[in-house]
């Protein structure tokens, strides 16, 4: 997982982004042997309980897809307010579409 502020800022400065009304995917190619993923759930989504629920759902969906992504990426997934109301299936489809549009994965 990405945790350091400097890593998030590096993706913001040097990365590329694709977005939907529900999620924003920012990514950057790296020389690392692993793929690191960061999540951002801003306060516009709701209170702490709502934000944590969205984070848990996104982590679960990303865990299912990490094998298809492959090594060497830094990804930042930013939730937008509609993500709090979206179904698990809808979030999964959105992540798949963002990864496909970004040419990330197999």
HUHU-V421406 format. One record per backbone hydrogen bond with DSSP energy under -1.0 kcal/mol. NH is the residue of the N-H (numbers start at 1). CO is the residue of the C=O. E is the energy in kcal/mol with one decimal. If there is no record, write none. Layout:
BEGIN
nh=NH co=CO e=E
nh=NH co=CO e=E
END
This chain:
BEGIN
nh=2 co=37 e=-2.0
nh=8 co=4 e=-1.7
nh=9 co=5 e=-2.6
nh=10 co=6 e=-2.2
nh=11 co=7 e=-1.9
nh=12 co=8 e=-1.9
nh=13 co=9 e=-2.4
nh=14 co=10 e=-3.0
nh=15 co=11 e=-1.8
nh=16 co=27 e=-2.5
nh=18 co=25 e=-2.3
nh=20 co=23 e=-2.8
nh=24 co=78 e=-2.4
nh=25 co=18 e=-3.1
nh=26 co=76 e=-2.8
nh=27 co=16 e=-2.5
nh=28 co=74 e=-1.8
nh=30 co=72 e=-2.7
nh=36 co=73 e=-2.5
nh=38 co=75 e=-2.6
nh=40 co=77 e=-2.3
nh=45 co=42 e=-1.9
nh=51 co=47 e=-2.6
nh=52 co=48 e=-2.7
nh=53 co=49 e=-2.0
nh=54 co=50 e=-2.2
nh=55 co=51 e=-2.4
nh=56 co=52 e=-2.5
nh=57 co=53 e=-2.2
nh=58 co=54 e=-2.6
nh=59 co=55 e=-2.7
nh=60 co=56 e=-2.1
nh=61 co=57 e=-2.1
nh=62 co=58 e=-2.6
nh=63 co=59 e=-2.3
nh=64 co=60 e=-1.4
nh=66 co=62 e=-1.3
nh=68 co=65 e=-1.2
nh=70 co=66 e=-1.4
nh=74 co=28 e=-2.5
nh=75 co=36 e=-2.8
nh=76 co=26 e=-3.1
nh=77 co=38 e=-2.8
nh=78 co=24 e=-3.1
nh=79 co=40 e=-2.8
nh=80 co=22 e=-2.8
nh=83 co=80 e=-2.5
nh=84 co=81 e=-1.5
nh=85 co=82 e=-1.0
nh=86 co=82 e=-1.1
nh=91 co=87 e=-2.4
nh=92 co=88 e=-2.3
nh=93 co=89 e=-2.3
nh=94 co=90 e=-2.2
nh=95 co=91 e=-2.5
nh=96 co=92 e=-2.5
nh=97 co=93 e=-2.5
nh=98 co=94 e=-2.5
nh=99 co=95 e=-2.6
nh=100 co=96 e=-2.3
nh=101 co=97 e=-2.7
nh=102 co=98 e=-1.5
nh=103 co=100 e=-1.1
nh=104 co=99 e=-2.4
nh=106 co=68 e=-2.0
END
